[in-house]
Amino acid sequence: MERPNQKKKPAKGAMYSTPLARAPRRVMARDLENSVFSRMISARRARRIAASLTVGSIFILGILTAVATFSPLLAIQQITVVGTQRLNPDEISKALSGQIGKPLPLLNQDEIAKSLAGFTLIESFAATAVPPNGLQVSVSERQALCIVEYQGALWLHDPAGVRIAVAEPTDLLPRILITGEPSSSQPFKDSVDVLLALPVELLAEVEIIQANTRDDVQMSLRGSLGQRISWGDSSEAVLKSKVLQALMANNQGVTGVTFDVSSPNAPVVRFDNF
């Protein structure tokens, strides 16, 4: 008989009916080898794909570059010249006609310089490509600094001694007294050094300049007063200009006077009448 509230005992062997958890399967060496081998194959494939894409991209880029470089659409068809004053821009364009038809990406500055070598008034230039087929050449002409007599005529010259044009009566520039070719004359170079050191306002007042030596440069001022300047060399130009302005202010209207500022710390004023 069963007693009230008496728990039933499990049947024999029932306590062992619950399945046991399985132990993890051991990873075999062969499995590891297969896994590593698969990874190596995948990595090689990825590298091959990447290499193929890189080579393909370079090849396509090369083709596009070649097409863009040699395409007739980018060939020079029009040349524009700007910055001229004395020169005729049409003559310069004609001299550059050999550039017509050349691709803009292959623009060669040296070839342009050779084409412009015959224009002595050109001091410098800049060639700029104007896509799709234009070329702009910006010219900087030589600027006259002085007047020099050459073969019986008065010519405008730049600081390098290059002849620019025949001087007109309205060209109020200093006249340098020399003999021979300006570009090879040492007195010309010494005079130019002084002129380049002068203030603009004083440069306009100089009528004649002569360099006896590098340290002995003499100038005559414009007007009927016969005033002269003993400048010395090109050093201390700022101080000499200030001293000279003070001397000239104290001797306004005086004729036949020489202002010696060759030693600006000890200037001298000499009068022809004494």
Secondary structure, 3 states (H helix, E strand, C coil): CCCCCCCCCCCCCHHHCCCCCCCCCCCCHHHHHHHHHHHHHHHHHHHHHHHHHHHHHHHHHHHHHHHHHHCHHHECCEEEEECCCCCCHHHHHHHCHHHCCCEHHHCCHHHHHHHCCCCCCEEEEEEEEECCCEEEEEEEECCCCEEEEECCEEEEECCCCCEEEECCCCCCCCEECCCCCHHHCHHHHHHHHHHHHCCHHHHCCEEEEEEEECCEEEEEECCCCCCEEEEECCCCHHHHHHHHHHHHHHCCCCCCEEEECCCCCCCEEEECCC
